[in-house]
């Protein structure tokens, strides 16, 4: 019988007719060779090694001054202020975002219009403009009062005393964050299947109970990764509060850089490393929060980094034993 076209058979490789055939389980399966992957991996490793070598050996970075400044009290005080501003703004911004998202999804045209205008306005105006405007708010309104609308005031407040640097920073970041968080929350609510809303309504549950116990927990699976991105942006956005005279982490670095101009580069590296630490911590929390809310949606939970490490070591040991046996 003639061989099919395109198929080459080597007689030398064919086993003798009288030799017993090996079972399939005893035959070694060779993996597909991928030279392109190995070449690209080698190139990337060389580039990474060069970057690390340049960071370690370039005297311009002044790593001795970096070690000196990294845990200085002035840097740590600024770090604490950054954490306080970011934490307060994240909580207030998320609460405001939830209220704005519910207003946008409500049946009231007034609430929908107000929510849309608020989101449009604060997504259009740069954050630095908002902060500077609030910082000079006392020039427009010297006193704030509570009373009858368009009527007499019962209580009045001196705006200049209430608007401290911390208050201005938190309010400005919260107002800006609420505009972006509202779209994140609204998108998460809209991602919930309409059948869930109908099933909750068919059970005769109150609207508030439907939202808090059925709709919102499912929406959190979509909200969490998007809002964490907003939270990371918020942490980096706290560097702008320096312009309203609040010495956060970046403000402390700027001040020390002006006092010690020869240490500008190591001080900027100090700020960079601290921001990397903060955002990495938020990313770790994000992983476990997403893993928690994935329990009812996936058959198996995604492995934790420790579980991945153990599985990788087990696979490596199994591969080494297999190679040694061959």
C-alpha positions in Angstrom: 0.0 0.0 0.0 1.4 3.4 -0.9 2.1 5.9 1.8 -0.1 9.0 2.0 1.4 12.2 0.5 3.3 14.4 3.0 4.1 11.5 5.4 7.7 10.3 5.7 8.4 7.0 7.3 11.9 6.1 8.5 12.7 2.4 8.3 15.6 2.7 10.7 13.3 4.0 13.4 10.7 1.2 13.0 11.0 -1.4 15.8 11.8 -5.0 14.8 8.8 -7.2 14.0 9.6 -9.7 16.7 10.3 -7.1 19.5 7.5 -6.8 22.1 5.7 -3.4 21.9 6.0 -1.2 24.9 2.7 -0.2 26.6 1.7 3.4 26.2 2.2 4.1 29.9 5.8 3.1 29.6 6.5 5.4 26.7 8.0 8.8 27.3 6.0 11.7 26.0 8.3 14.5 24.7 7.0 18.0 25.2 6.6 20.3 22.1 9.7 22.4 21.6 9.1 26.1 21.7 12.4 27.9 20.8 10.7 31.3 20.5 9.6 31.1 24.2 13.0 30.2 25.4 14.6 33.0 23.3 12.2 35.7 24.6 12.6 34.5 28.2 16.4 34.7 27.9 16.1 38.3 26.4 13.8 39.4 29.2 16.1 37.9 31.9 19.1 39.7 30.4 17.2 43.0 30.4 16.0 42.5 34.0 19.5 41.7 35.1 20.8 44.8 33.4 18.2 47.0 35.1 19.0 45.5 38.5 22.7 45.9 37.9 22.3 49.5 36.9 20.2 50.3 40.0 22.7 48.6 42.3 25.9 50.1 40.8 24.9 53.5 39.6 26.2 56.0 42.3 23.6 58.6 41.2 20.9 56.8 43.2 22.8 57.2 46.5 21.5 54.1 48.2 23.2 55.0 51.4 21.1 58.2 51.6 18.1 56.2 50.7 18.6 54.0 53.7 19.1 57.1 55.9 15.8 58.7 54.8 13.6 55.7 54.5 12.6 55.5 58.2 13.2 59.1 59.2 10.4 60.5 61.5 9.5 63.2 59.1 8.9 60.6 56.3 6.9 58.3 58.6 4.8 61.3 59.8 4.0 62.1 56.2 3.2 58.4 55.6 0.7 58.4 58.4 -1.1 61.5 57.0 -1.2 59.8 53.6 -2.8 56.7 55.2 -5.4 58.8 57.1 -6.4 60.9 54.1 -6.6 57.8 51.8 -8.6 55.8 54.3 -11.1 58.5 55.1 -11.5 59.5 51.5 -12.0 55.9 50.4 -14.8 55.3 52.9 -16.6 58.6 52.2 -16.0 58.3 48.5 -17.5 54.8 48.4 -20.5 55.8 50.5 -21.1 58.8 48.2 -20.6 56.6 45.2 -23.3 54.1 46.4 -25.8 57.0 47.0 -25.1 58.5 43.6 -25.4 55.1 41.9 -28.8 54.5 43.6 -29.9 58.0 42.6 -28.9 57.4 39.0 -30.9 54.1 38.9 -33.9 55.5 40.8 -37.3 56.3 39.2 -37.1 60.0 40.1 -36.0 62.2 37.2 -34.7 64.8 39.6 -32.4 62.3 41.4 -31.2 60.9 38.1 -30.4 64.4 36.7 -28.6 65.5 39.9 -26.5 62.3 40.0 -25.6 62.6 36.3 -24.6 66.3 36.6 -22.5 65.6 39.8 -20.7 62.8 38.1 -20.2 64.7 34.9 -18.8 67.8 36.8 -16.3 66.1 39.1 -15.1 63.7 36.4 -14.4 66.7 34.2 -12.7 69.0 36.7 -9.0 68.1 37.6 -8.5 67.1 41.2 -5.9 69.8 41.8 -8.5 72.4 40.8 -11.0 71.0 43.2 -8.5 71.0 46.1 -7.3 74.6 45.4 -10.9 75.8 45.0 -11.9 74.2 48.4 -8.7 75.6 50.0 -9.9 79.1 49.0 -13.5 78.4 49.8 -13.5 80.8 52.7 -13.0 83.7 50.4 -16.4 83.0 48.8 -18.3 82.0 51.9 -16.9 83.3 55.2 -19.7 81.6 57.3 -21.8 78.5 56.9 -25.3 78.4 58.5 -28.1 76.0 59.1 -31.7 77.1 59.2 -34.8 77.6 57.1 -34.1 77.6 53.3 -34.2 81.2 52.0 -35.1 82.2 55.6 -33.4 82.9 58.9 -30.4 80.9 60.0 -30.4 79.1 63.4 -26.7 78.1 63.6 -23.7 79.7 61.9 -20.1 78.4 61.6 -16.9 80.1 60.8 -15.7 78.4 57.6 -12.1 79.3 58.1 -12.0 77.4 61.5 -13.8 74.3 60.1 -11.7 74.0 56.9 -8.5 72.7 58.2 -5.9 71.4 55.8 -6.9 67.8 56.6 -10.6 68.6 56.2 -10.0 70.3 52.8 -7.9 67.3 51.6 -10.4 64.7 52.7 -13.5 66.6 51.3 -11.8 67.3 48.0 -10.6 63.7 47.5 -14.0 62.3 48.7 -16.0 64.5 46.3 -13.8 63.5 43.4 -13.7 59.8 44.4 -17.5 59.6 44.8 -18.0 60.6 41.1 -15.8 57.7 39.9 -17.1 55.2 42.5 -20.7 55.9 41.5 -20.0 54.6 38.0 -18.1 51.6 39.4 -21.0 50.7 41.7 -23.7 51.4 39.0 -21.8 49.1 36.6 -21.6 46.4 39.2 -25.4 46.6 40.0 -26.2 46.5 36.3 -24.0 43.4 35.9 -26.4 41.4 38.2 -28.7 39.2 36.2 -32.2 40.6 35.8 -33.6 37.3 36.9 -32.1 37.9 40.4 -34.1 41.1 40.7 -37.2 39.4 39.5 -36.8 36.5 41.9 -36.2 38.8 44.8 -39.3 40.8 43.9 -41.4 37.6 43.5 -40.5 36.6 47.1 -42.2 39.8 48.2 -39.0 41.1 49.9 -38.7 44.8 50.7 -36.6 46.9 48.3 -33.9 47.6 50.9 -33.6 43.9 51.7 -33.4 43.0 48.1 -30.6 45.4 47.5 -28.5 44.7 50.7 -28.9 40.9 50.8 -29.3 39.8 47.2 -28.3 42.4 44.6 -25.4 44.2 46.2 -23.5 41.0 47.4 -23.5 39.7 43.8 -22.5 43.1 42.4 -19.5 43.2 44.7 -17.8 40.6 42.5 -17.7 43.1 39.7 -17.3 46.2 41.9 -14.2 45.0 43.9 -11.6 44.8 41.1 -12.7 48.1 39.6 -12.9 50.0 42.8 -9.5 48.7 44.0 -8.1 50.4 40.8 -9.8 53.5 42.0 -8.4 53.1 45.5 -4.9 52.7 44.1 -5.4 55.9 42.1 -6.7 57.5 45.3 -3.5 56.6 47.2 -1.4 58.1 44.5 -3.7 61.1 44.3 -3.0 62.0 47.9 0.3 63.4 46.6 -1.7 66.4 45.5 -2.7 67.5 49.0 0.7 69.0 49.3 -0.7 71.9 47.3 -3.2 72.7 50.1 -0.4 72.8 52.7 -0.8 69.3 54.1 2.5 67.5 54.5 1.7 64.0 53.4 4.4 61.5 52.2 5.0 63.4 49.0 4.9 66.7 50.8 7.5 65.6 53.3 9.7 64.4 50.5 9.3 67.7 48.7 10.1 69.7 51.8 13.2 67.6 52.6 14.3 67.8 48.9 14.2 71.6 49.1 16.2 71.6 52.3 18.7 69.0 51.1 18.9 69.5 47.3 21.7 66.9 47.0 19.3 64.2 48.2 16.4 64.8 45.8 16.9 61.4 44.0 17.1 59.2 47.1 14.1 61.1 48.6 12.1 60.4 45.4 13.1 56.8 45.6 11.9 56.7 49.2 8.5 58.0 48.2 8.4 55.6 45.3 9.1 52.5 47.5 6.5 53.5 50.1 3.9 54.0 47.4 4.8 50.6 46.0 4.4 49.1 49.4 1.0 50.7 49.9 -0.4 49.7 46.5 1.0 46.1 46.9 -0.8 45.8 50.3 -4.1 46.9 48.7 -3.6 44.4 45.9 -3.1 41.6 48.4 -6.4 42.6 50.1 -8.1 42.7 46.8 -7.1 39.1 46.0 -8.6 37.7 49.2 -11.7 39.9 48.9 -12.3 38.6 45.3 -11.6 35.1 46.4 -14.2 35.5 49.2 -16.9 36.7 46.8 -16.1 34.0 44.3 -17.2 31.2 46.6 -20.7 31.0 45.1 -19.7 31.6 41.5 -16.9 29.2 40.8 -16.5 25.4 41.4 -13.1 25.7 42.9 -11.6 28.8 44.5 -8.4 30.3 42.9 -5.3 29.1 44.8 -3.6 31.5 47.1 0.0 32.6 46.4 1.2 30.1 49.1 -0.7 27.3 47.5 0.7 28.2 44.1 4.2 28.1 45.6 3.6 24.7 47.1 2.2 23.3 43.9 5.1 24.7 41.9 7.6 23.1 44.3 5.7 19.8 44.1 5.8 19.9 40.3 9.5 20.7 40.3 10.3 17.8 42.6 8.2 15.4 40.4 10.0 16.6 37.3 13.4 16.1 38.9 12.5 12.6 40.0 11.2 11.8 36.5 14.4 13.1 35.0 16.5 11.1 37.4 14.6 7.9 36.7 15.2 8.3 32.9 
